[in-house]
Each structure stands twice: as C-alpha cells, then as structure tokens.
C-alpha cells in the first residue's frame, strides 16, 4: 500500500470514529484558543449596558483588561454581547439534548427530574467542550402510580410513603451529588404534605433547596405552605391572587412559570374537556411581576411526552410569552441570566465580569430594544469554547 493510500484510509477511519462518537449532526467542540478578543460590541453584562467595547476571553474566564496582544480577534460588527442564557427547567440527560440547547444560546440548564442519577454528573460541567452545562435534581419525590413513577426505571426510594422514606430520599439524592431536590405535588403524584415538609427541611439542612412541581391551584397552595424555594409551573384552572403572591414574597419563594409548557398543557386539557385557560397563567405572571415576586426563565423542554416543548429555540419562545405578560425586556434578560444564577447560588456565571466563566452569547441585534432579537445568534461560547456546527467556527 502506498503512503498516500495509507493516509487516505487513516483519514477515512478517523472520520468514521468522529461521526460515531459525536453524531453526524451534533454540536462539536472547537478547541478554544488561549485568548480571544471580541471587539466592536455593545455589552449587556447581566445588569447594565457597556457601549462599544472589547471583551477578552482568557481560557475559560472573562477579562476586561482590553489587552488583545496575541489573542484571536473576533469582530462583533456592532452586535450585542450578553451572558449565555440559563434555562431553569429542562429534562435533558443526553449529549444530543445539550447540543440543541447550546445551539439556542443556553449555556447552563437545570434538569428537573431525570434518572438514573448515576448518568447525570458527567454532564455537570462539560461546557468547556462546547455544550451546555447541566445541573440536576435526580429522581423527584412522588407517590406510586402517579407520574413520573410510571416511567420505566423509576427508583423505588423516590416513592414517598413514610417519614423514614422521606428522610432516605434526601440522603440518597445528596449522596448522588444533586444540586437541589424536586417534589411532584399535583394530582395523584403528591406525597403527603408532612412528608414534603420533611424533605424540604432535611434538604435545606443538607444545603439542597426544593423545587415544587405545581401546575394546579391546590398544588400551589401546598407548595407555599411547605415553603420550598422554587415553585415551577402555574395553575391552569384559576389565576393566583394578590394574597397568594404576597405569601410567596413573605416566604422568599421564586417562580419558574414555564409558560410555553402551560400553553401546551392547557391545549391538551381542553381537548379532553378540561375547563383550563392559558389566560390564568398569563394573568398570574403579570400579577407576580407587578408584586415583585422573582421570576426565572424555564421552558420544561424535554424528549419525553413526545417533546411538547422542544430543546431547540424554546427559550426564545418562553421569553416572548413572558414579554406578553408584561415583563420588561431588561428584566427578562436578567431572569434568563444573572437573576437565575443568583437564586441558584451560581456565583461564577450569568454575568460578564472579570473572572466569571466565559459563557457568552453574541447577537446581531439588541434584545433590549426588541425581545425577538434574542434568537439572532452570531456565536456562542461555553466556558470560553465556541460552539461549533452552526456558525462556521
């Protein structure tokens, strides 16, 4: 065999290995240079504007020194540079899902219930490989027969039916390295309130806050009573009241509305004759926002349930729906970046400042002027690594 033929065969074999490893259509990591200077950009740093400046990526973090010597130069062409988006509610336990989130500008996401938990830590901090970093709750607490206990492989210890079981649930999740805990408290899925309280109290004692899944009004009542930090979803059969919102404020609770999922849920319920209305969800967001309850952006994007909410592009649709409920564009961007990072105690991201992770989103137009510009993506960096596969990097 000639040297040239050997070289061609080697190249073909390496290509075959790469395609099998990454997937033919996946987002592939592009080796990040030591330093990258993004010039000629208008920056929103998570809190305020910085006009026409240069941001330097130094390895995995951000530098504002302006020293571009030896750096790869990226001309922002007068575009808009902001922190990477954070999705506070997804179900994504595969590289394909994280690829799609990364393509949409999501550099960090919070998984809300994937299992087995042993599969999750490997996605915990992979953003330096050009895909989304994933935090996780592990299997959620629920009861036998309710969703998601009916899913194949659901762990027995997450079926809550006693004080001992509730305590064991917390200890098991903590041992798995979860970032927070989740409780299903709707319909035939909810554990008794006293067991939920044990999970919340013992979880917080172990440094793990609770996310309460509450898509109905009575579930929201229980979620507020138990006092978990985060309440995800909104009631579909009636809107929350001012008294409800005030209780959330008094208890320091945070809302993750998932309006896109609520819209899909309402439409599915109406086909079954349910008296549900999306207006209740929209009006609840308007009320929570006006009363100052913190609102975080989450989509509930997932592969399960036929993908009612897709990974690709859903965060931009969620932002649009929240804007329709009355949130200002700047507050929306905070809710999808710095505010979420703050409420989940992620001090290294959600902002553009020296030493922060270089999770960055470069847009061709300003979403502070029009939120529909949030998906006009030019380039994305996750921990300093440009996401490759869509933008010619």
NUBATOR-835518 format. One line per field, with one value per residue (C-alpha): chain; residue in three letters; x, y, z; residue number from 1. Coordinates in steps of 0.05 Angstrom, whole numbers. Each point is the difference from the previous one (the first is absolute). Example, Ala and Ser with C-alpha at 12.3 -4.5 7.8 and 13.67 -1.06 7.14 Angstrom:
<drenlos>
mol <- [A, A] .
type <- [Ala, Ser] .
east <- [246, 27] .
north <- [-90, 69] .
up <- [156, -13] .
seq <- [1, 2] .
</drenlos>
This chain:
<drenlos>
mol <- [A, A, A, A, A, A, A, A, A, A, A, A, A, A, A, A, A, A, A, A, A, A, A, A, A, A, A, A, A, A, A, A, A, A, A, A, A, A, A, A, A, A, A, A, A, A, A, A, A, A, A, A, A, A, A, A, A, A, A, A, A, A, A, A, A, A, A, A, A, A, A, A, A, A, A, A, A, A, A, A, A, A, A, A, A, A, A, A, A, A, A, A, A, A, A, A, A, A, A, A, A, A, A, A, A, A, A, A, A, A, A, A, A, A, A, A, A, A, A, A, A, A, A, A, A, A, A, A, A, A, A, A, A, A, A, A, A, A, A, A, A, A, A, A, A, A, A, A, A, A, A, A, A, A, A, A, A, A, A, A, A, A, A, A, A, A, A, A, A, A, A, A, A, A, A, A, A, A, A, A, A, A, A, A, A, A, A, A, A, A, A, A, A, A, A, A, A, A, A, A, A, A, A, A, A, A, A, A, A, A, A, A, A, A, A, A, A, A, A, A, A, A, A, A, A, A, A, A, A, A, A, A, A, A, A, A, A, A, A, A, A, A, A, A, A, A, A, A, A, A, A, A, A, A, A, A, A, A, A, A, A, A, A, A, A, A, A, A, A, A, A, A, A, A, A, A, A, A, A, A, A, A, A, A, A, A, A, A, A, A, A, A, A, A, A, A, A, A, A, A, A, A, A, A, A, A, A, A, A, A, A, A, A, A, A, A, A, A, A, A, A, A, A, A, A, A, A, A, A, A, A, A, A, A, A, A, A, A, A, A, A, A, A, A, A, A, A, A, A, A, A, A, A, A, A, A, A, A, A, A, A, A, A, A, A, A, A, A, A, A, A, A, A, A, A, A, A, A, A, A, A, A, A, A, A, A, A, A, A, A, A, A, A] .
type <- [Unk, Unk, Unk, Unk, Unk, Unk, Unk, Unk, Unk, Unk, Unk, Unk, Unk, Unk, Unk, Unk, Unk, Unk, Unk, Unk, Unk, Unk, Unk, Unk, Unk, Unk, Unk, Unk, Unk, Unk, Unk, Unk, Unk, Unk, Unk, Unk, Unk, Unk, Unk, Unk, Unk, Unk, Unk, Unk, Unk, Unk, Unk, Unk, Unk, Unk, Unk, Unk, Unk, Unk, Unk, Unk, Unk, Unk, Unk, Unk, Unk, Unk, Unk, Unk, Unk, Unk, Unk, Unk, Unk, Unk, Unk, Unk, Unk, Unk, Unk, Unk, Unk, Unk, Unk, Unk, Unk, Unk, Unk, Unk, Unk, Unk, Unk, Unk, Unk, Unk, Unk, Unk, Unk, Unk, Unk, Unk, Unk, Unk, Unk, Unk, Unk, Unk, Unk, Unk, Unk, Unk, Unk, Unk, Unk, Unk, Unk, Unk, Unk, Unk, Unk, Unk, Unk, Unk, Unk, Unk, Unk, Unk, Unk, Unk, Unk, Unk, Unk, Unk, Unk, Unk, Unk, Unk, Unk, Unk, Unk, Unk, Unk, Unk, Unk, Unk, Unk, Unk, Unk, Unk, Unk, Unk, Unk, Unk, Unk, Unk, Unk, Unk, Unk, Unk, Unk, Unk, Unk, Unk, Unk, Unk, Unk, Unk, Unk, Unk, Unk, Unk, Unk, Unk, Unk, Unk, Unk, Unk, Unk, Unk, Unk, Unk, Unk, Unk, Unk, Unk, Unk, Unk, Unk, Unk, Unk, Unk, Unk, Unk, Unk, Unk, Unk, Unk, Unk, Unk, Unk, Unk, Unk, Unk, Unk, Unk, Unk, Unk, Unk, Unk, Unk, Unk, Unk, Unk, Unk, Unk, Unk, Unk, Unk, Unk, Unk, Unk, Unk, Unk, Unk, Unk, Unk, Unk, Unk, Unk, Unk, Unk, Unk, Unk, Unk, Unk, Unk, Unk, Unk, Unk, Unk, Unk, Unk, Unk, Unk, Unk, Unk, Unk, Unk, Unk, Unk, Unk, Unk, Unk, Unk, Unk, Unk, Unk, Unk, Unk, Unk, Unk, Unk, Unk, Unk, Unk, Unk, Unk, Unk, Unk, Unk, Unk, Unk, Unk, Unk, Unk, Unk, Unk, Unk, Unk, Unk, Unk, Unk, Unk, Unk, Unk, Unk, Unk, Unk, Unk, Unk, Unk, Unk, Unk, Unk, Unk, Unk, Unk, Unk, Unk, Unk, Unk, Unk, Unk, Unk, Unk, Unk, Unk, Unk, Unk, Unk, Unk, Unk, Unk, Unk, Unk, Unk, Unk, Unk, Unk, Unk, Unk, Unk, Unk, Unk, Unk, Unk, Unk, Unk, Unk, Unk, Unk, Unk, Unk, Unk, Unk, Unk, Unk, Unk, Unk, Unk, Unk, Unk, Unk, Unk, Unk, Unk, Unk, Unk, Unk, Unk, Unk, Unk, Unk, Unk, Unk, Unk, Unk, Unk, Unk, Unk, Unk, Unk, Unk, Unk, Unk, Unk, Unk, Unk, Unk, Unk, Unk, Unk, Unk, Unk, Unk, Unk, Unk, Unk, Unk, Unk, Unk, Unk, Unk, Unk, Unk, Unk, Unk, Unk, Unk, Unk, Unk, Unk, Unk, Unk, Unk, Unk, Unk, Unk] .
east <- [0, 27, 11, -54, -51, 17, -11, -68, -22, 23, -38, -64, 6, 10, -61, -42, 22, -16, -70, -16, 24, -30, -60, -3, -43, 24, 33, 74, 49, 50, 66, 1, 61, 34, -27, -55, -17, -71, 4, -50, -59, -52, -1, -56, 36, -59, -18, 17, 24, 73, 2, 50, 53, 45, -8, 59, -10, 61, -4, -67, -12, -13, 50, -17, 72, -7, 69, -7, 73, 6, -76, -44, -42, -75, -33, -68, -20, -39, -40, -27, 40, -33, 7, -21, -72, -20, -61, -27, -42, 18, 2, 65, 45, 34, 53, -50, -47, 58, 24, -68, -3, 69, -21, -56, 48, -13, 68, -28, -64, -34, -25, -64, -7, 42, 21, 40, 40, 64, -4, -4, 67, 37, -40, 11, 56, 14, -9, 75, -16, -48, -65, -48, 18, -54, -20, -49, -49, 0, -65, -56, -41, -70, -47, -11, -47, 8, 45, 59, 0, -31, 62, 46, 58, -29, 35, -40, 32, -31, -71, -16, -46, 31, 44, 57, -9, 1, 64, 32, -20, 39, 61, 0, -5, 54, 46, -10, 27, -65, -3, -71, -61, -67, -69, -60, -61, -56, -59, 16, 75, 6, 28, -36, 16, 34, 48, 13, 18, 51, 32, 2, 28, 52, 18, 14, 40, 43, 7, -50, -59, -67, -35, -75, -36, -69, -42, -67, -26, -5, 72, 22, -34, 39, 65, -5, -18, 59, 45, 47, 43, -24, -71, -1, -61, -64, -73, -41, -69, 3, 49, 38, -25, 36, -2, 34, 54, 11, 9, 55, 34, -5, 32, 54, -25, 17, -45, 21, -64, 17, -53, 14, -13, -62, -27, 11, -30, -63, -11, 7, -48, -51, -2, -21, -53, 39, -21, 71, 21, 69, -25, 5, 74, 13, -38, 38, 67, -25, -20, 64, 42, -39, 6, 75, 2, 65, -14, 51, -2, -11, -29, -12, 32, 3, 4, -55, -74, 12, 41, -57, 54, 61, 73, 13, -24, -50, 35, -11, -74, -3, 31, -53, -57, 27, 6, -73, -17, 31, 73, 49, 55, 55, -34, -10, 74, 16, -49, 36, 70, 23, -64, -3, 74, -10, -60, 35, 64, 42, 50, 43, -49, -60, 42, 57, 54, 73, 9, -70, -8, 3, -71, -18, -53, 15, -62, -6, -55, -19, -53, -7, -33, -40, -2, -8, 73, 20, 6, 41, 61, 68, 43, -3, 57, -6, 56, 42, -12, -38, -58, 14, -45, -48, 39, 61, 49] .
north <- [0, 68, 55, 43, -57, -15, 74, 0, -63, 28, 64, -38, -43, 60, 34, -63, -1, 74, -6, -60, 36, 68, -15, 26, 61, 16, 64, -16, 35, 46, 4, 67, 42, 24, 70, 29, 73, 18, 71, 52, -25, 32, -39, -13, -30, -30, 66, 58, 22, 13, 32, -16, -38, -61, -63, -48, -75, -25, -76, -16, 68, 72, 57, 73, 24, 14, -30, -33, -16, -72, -10, -27, 60, -7, 61, 8, 49, 44, -59, -14, -43, -27, -58, -68, -17, -44, -45, -14, -60, -54, -76, -14, -59, -11, 34, 9, 40, 42, 12, 28, 44, 27, 17, 42, 41, -38, -9, -26, -40, -31, -70, -13, -74, -44, -68, -42, 52, -38, 24, 74, 22, -9, 58, 44, 42, -16, 69, 5, -53, 47, -26, 23, -10, -38, 2, -53, -22, -75, -39, 43, -19, -25, -58, -67, 1, 74, 32, -9, -64, -37, 11, -58, -3, 49, -12, -31, 44, 63, -27, 37, -34, 9, 46, -50, -3, 76, 4, -55, 36, 62, -41, -39, 62, 36, -60, 2, 71, 35, 76, 6, -44, -4, -20, -16, 28, -4, -47, -73, 13, 40, -29, 19, 72, -23, -42, 58, 43, -52, 1, 75, 8, -56, 21, 72, -25, -37, 61, -23, 46, -29, 10, -12, -23, 33, 8, 5, 50, -49, -22, 72, 7, -60, 25, 66, -34, -48, 60, -29, 54, -10, -12, -24, 4, 40, -19, -13, 1, 69, 56, 14, 57, 59, -37, -60, 44, 35, -67, -18, 67, -9, -69, 21, -48, 4, -15, -40, 8, -43, 37, -39, -66, 28, 22, -71, -31, 44, -18, -74, 6, 37, -57, -44, 49, 32, 71, 25, 67, 27, 69, -23, -14, 66, 40, -35, 20, 72, 0, -32, 50, 60, -22, -13, -76, -23, -34, -47, -23, -75, -38, -72, -22, -75, -61, -37, 12, 5, 62, 48, 53, -10, 14, 41, 72, -8, 49, 55, -17, 0, 70, 23, -27, 32, 66, -8, -5, 69, -13, 52, -21, 15, -38, -58, -3, 2, -56, -42, 16, 35, -8, -75, -7, 40, -39, -67, 26, -4, 56, -16, 12, 40, 63, 30, 20, -15, -72, -23, -60, 19, -21, 50, 13, 45, 26, 42, 44, 27, -39, 59, 36, -60, -67, -37, 17, -51, -55, 40, -39, 12, -41, -34, -16, -49, 7, 33, -53, 21, -44, -29, -27, 56, 64, -20, 0] .
up <- [0, -18, 51, -32, 0, 73, 18, -35, 36, 67, -12, -18, 62, 45, -31, 12, 73, 9, -30, 44, 62, -11, -45, -71, 18, 70, 23, 1, 46, -32, 37, 34, -10, 64, -10, -44, -7, -20, -27, -23, 43, 43, 66, 49, 59, 37, 33, -45, -69, -19, -68, -56, 38, -3, 42, 6, 12, 38, 1, 33, 32, -18, 2, -8, -6, -74, -12, -68, -13, -25, 2, -55, -23, -9, -32, 32, -55, 48, 27, 69, 49, 63, 49, -25, 14, 60, -6, 70, -19, -51, -4, -37, 16, -67, -42, -56, 45, 27, -72, -19, 62, -15, -71, 29, 43, 65, 35, 66, 13, 60, -9, 40, 10, -46, 25, 14, 36, -13, -72, 19, 30, -65, -29, 61, -29, -72, -28, -16, -52, -36, 28, 55, 73, 37, 73, 26, 53, -13, 6, 30, 61, -17, 17, -33, -59, -15, -53, -6, 42, -59, -43, -10, 49, 50, 67, 56, 54, -33, 14, 64, 50, 69, 42, -6, -75, -5, 39, -42, -63, 21, 22, -66, -44, 40, -7, -75, -2, -21, -1, 27, 14, -37, 26, -44, 37, -50, -10, 16, 3, 65, 65, 64, 21, 64, -41, -47, 61, 22, -69, -1, 71, -5, -70, 21, 60, -50, -44, -53, -16, -23, -67, 5, -63, 5, -63, 37, 50, 59, -14, 3, 68, 26, -32, 36, 66, -4, -16, -53, -33, -72, -27, -72, -46, 10, 15, -63, 32, 34, 9, 64, 43, 31, 67, -33, -29, 66, 34, -50, 13, 76, -6, -49, -54, -74, -61, -62, -42, -62, -40, -64, 35, 34, -68, -27, 63, -5, -73, 15, 59, -40, -50, 59, 21, 57, 19, -4, -28, -18, 21, 73, -9, -37, 53, 55, -30, -7, 73, 26, -41, 24, 73, -5, 5, -33, -67, -32, -72, -10, -59, 24, -66, -3, -45, 40, -10, -75, 10, 15, 9, -43, 19, -62, 4, 57, 47, -51, -4, 76, 2, -50, 42, 63, -38, -19, 74, 12, 20, -26, -48, 50, 56, -48, -16, 75, 12, -52, 25, 63, 40, -10, 16, 64, 25, -14, 33, -63, 12, -60, -57, -24, -4, -40, 49, 13, 22, -19, -45, -73, -15, -53, -53, -59, -37, -63, 30, 69, 40, 47, -58, -24, 36, -67, -12, 54, -53, -51, 21, -30, 48, 67, 48, 58, 51, -54, -53, -62, -18, -68, -53, -17, -7, -40, 59] .
seq <- [1, 2, 3, 4, 5, 6, 7, 8, 9, 10, 11, 12, 13, 14, 15, 16, 17, 18, 19, 20, 21, 22, 23, 24, 25, 26, 27, 28, 29, 30, 31, 32, 33, 34, 35, 36, 37, 38, 39, 40, 41, 42, 43, 44, 45, 46, 47, 48, 49, 50, 51, 52, 53, 54, 55, 56, 57, 58, 59, 60, 61, 62, 63, 64, 65, 66, 67, 68, 69, 70, 71, 72, 73, 74, 75, 76, 77, 78, 79, 80, 81, 82, 83, 84, 85, 86, 87, 88, 89, 90, 91, 92, 93, 94, 95, 96, 97, 98, 99, 100, 101, 102, 103, 104, 105, 106, 107, 108, 109, 110, 111, 112, 113, 114, 115, 116, 117, 118, 119, 120, 121, 122, 123, 124, 125, 126, 127, 128, 129, 130, 131, 132, 133, 134, 135, 136, 137, 138, 139, 140, 141, 142, 143, 144, 145, 146, 147, 148, 149, 150, 151, 152, 153, 154, 155, 156, 157, 158, 159, 160, 161, 162, 163, 164, 165, 166, 167, 168, 169, 170, 171, 172, 173, 174, 175, 176, 177, 178, 179, 180, 181, 182, 183, 184, 185, 186, 187, 188, 189, 190, 191, 192, 193, 194, 195, 196, 197, 198, 199, 200, 201, 202, 203, 204, 205, 206, 207, 208, 209, 210, 211, 212, 213, 214, 215, 216, 217, 218, 219, 220, 221, 222, 223, 224, 225, 226, 227, 228, 229, 230, 231, 232, 233, 234, 235, 236, 237, 238, 239, 240, 241, 242, 243, 244, 245, 246, 247, 248, 249, 250, 251, 252, 253, 254, 255, 256, 257, 258, 259, 260, 261, 262, 263, 264, 265, 266, 267, 268, 269, 270, 271, 272, 273, 274, 275, 276, 277, 278, 279, 280, 281, 282, 283, 284, 285, 286, 287, 288, 289, 290, 291, 292, 293, 294, 295, 296, 297, 298, 299, 300, 301, 302, 303, 304, 305, 306, 307, 308, 309, 310, 311, 312, 313, 314, 315, 316, 317, 318, 319, 320, 321, 322, 323, 324, 325, 326, 327, 328, 329, 330, 331, 332, 333, 334, 335, 336, 337, 338, 339, 340, 341, 342, 343, 344, 345, 346, 347, 348, 349, 350, 351, 352, 353, 354, 355, 356, 357, 358, 359, 360, 361, 362, 363, 364, 365, 366, 367, 368, 369, 370, 371, 372, 373, 374, 375, 376, 377, 378, 379, 380, 381, 382, 383, 384, 385, 386, 387, 388, 389, 390, 391, 392, 393] .
</drenlos>
